[in-house]
Amino acid sequence: MKLSALSPRYEAIQETRVWIELYPRLKRLAEMAAKADINFTIDAEEADRLVLSLKLLEQLAREPSLGTWRGLGLAVQAYQTRAVALIPLLAGLAKDSGRRLMVRLVKGAYWDSEIKRAQVGGRAGHPVFTTKPATDLSYLAVARALIEAHPYLYTQFATHNAHTLAATRAIAVNTPIEHQRLHGMGETLYAAGHRHVRAADASHLCPGGGRTRIFCPIWCGGYWKTAPTPASCICLLDDDTPPEAVAADPISQVEAQPGPHPRIRLPRDMYGDRLNSFWR
Ligand SMILES: Cc1cc2nc3c(=O)[nH]c(=O)nc-3n(C[C@H](O)[C@H](O)[C@H](O)COP(=O)(O)OP(=O)(O)OC[C@H]3O[C@@H](n4cnc5c(N)ncnc54)[C@H](O)[C@@H]3O)c2cc1C
């Protein structure tokens, strides 16, 4: 569920309207999902909306009208520098409310706009990592935290990246999890993943038989936000890109080049010699 599609005022500075206008609709939809016993995950959108999503999730998790339903969830973006810190918070909410939560781990679809927004606003830093290996590594760190939070959190790994798929299977050993892919994408990768599990009798790596949920976006109206373009998925079909490059290990990449991207300056310094006007 993309909350910005439910209300055009789903913004941090419109919190009062969010509770009056958006929350009742969200609750009604969650009650319908609970009644039908289907999953209901709040999508991850721009970093500025994260705190608001957490507040809405907390309120929903504590709603008596949702009974013992275990389908409520939130998507978490590994590219956000706050990602790892979110997991104990979500596990704490699940424990406290008595409602197991689902967590879909993604890398994050709005990277360019997050960088641009931080620059335009002259912010002190970026809310997201600035190198791809840092995001890939963060994904693995969050994956580990999620597995440790079992059974309070049920983990859903959404990726089309070969290394991420293989590494999360290894991290999740003996823990029930699922993978998610987008409809029409990643078929070759997931077919190869299933063949590997069968051939290596590696079923312990993914209890549930390597369950994969196929995610099919449905929207009403004419507006659709940026579609994710997973670079690794495209490389998989490119004969000139060696498998070692497609499935490169992010730990060695970050060790080889730690820190932020050398060409993405802090918003303050983005003009070189001249300070960003917010800092003058
Ligand atoms: C089932 C499913 C559900 C999804 N739901 C959501 C959702 O709710 N919210 C959402 O935001 N996205 C969602 N996505 C998209 C997701 O966040 C990724 O954009 C997409 O899956 C690509 O990541 P990857 O691991 O598949 O591929 P990869 O090619 O391994 O990763 C690409 C990702 O790496 C990151 N990246 C790229 N360059 C840099 C850089 N220079 N610095 C830092 N990070 C960088 C970006 O996050 C980019 O999307 C979903 C994806 C799937 C498959």
The ligand as a Gaussian input file, in Angstrom:
#p B3LYP/6-31G(d) Opt

LIG

0 1
 C        8.932000      -6.992000      -4.593000
 C        9.529000      -5.627000      -4.534000
 C        8.918000      -4.623000      -3.776000
 C        9.506000      -3.338000      -3.697000
 N        8.944000      -2.380000      -2.884000
 C        9.575000      -1.194000      -2.711000
 C        9.105000      -0.222000      -1.771000
 O        8.109000      -0.412000      -1.067000
 N        9.797000       0.944000      -1.655000
 C       10.934000       1.191000      -2.377000
 O       11.554000       2.263000      -2.183000
 N       11.390000       0.302000      -3.263000
 C       10.746000      -0.889000      -3.452000
 N       11.249000      -1.796000      -4.353000
 C       12.380000      -1.419000      -5.233000
 C       13.720000      -1.635000      -4.515000
 O       13.882000      -0.676000      -3.496000
 C       14.927000      -1.512000      -5.470000
 O       14.889000      -0.263000      -6.106000
 C       14.984000      -2.565000      -6.545000
 O       14.553000      -3.808000      -6.088000
 C       16.437000      -2.666000      -7.020000
 O       17.219000      -3.298000      -6.019000
 P       17.866000      -4.740000      -6.313000
 O       18.443000      -5.333000      -5.075000
 O       16.804000      -5.578000      -6.937000
 O       18.947000      -4.434000      -7.450000
 P       20.400000      -3.784000      -7.389000
 O       20.738000      -3.456000      -8.804000
 O       21.324000      -4.638000      -6.611000
 O       20.231000      -2.441000      -6.546000
 C       19.824000      -1.216000      -7.099000
 C       19.608000      -0.324000      -5.895000
 O       20.877000       0.011000      -5.272000
 C       20.766000       1.285000      -4.683000
 N       21.797000       2.163000      -5.266000
 C       22.132000       2.308000      -6.571000
 N       23.121000       3.214000      -6.728000
 C       23.421000       3.667000      -5.479000
 C       24.364000       4.621000      -4.954000
 N       25.216000       5.296000      -5.746000
 N       24.386000       4.826000      -3.614000
 C       23.560000       4.161000      -2.770000
 N       22.646000       3.231000      -3.213000
 C       22.578000       2.999000      -4.535000
 C       19.363000       1.823000      -4.990000
 O       18.527000       1.535000      -3.883000
 C       18.968000       1.021000      -6.214000
 O       17.557000       0.894000      -6.346000
 C       10.686000      -3.074000      -4.431000
 C       11.297000      -4.083000      -5.182000
 C       10.744000      -5.343000      -5.240000
 C       11.442000      -6.411000      -6.030000

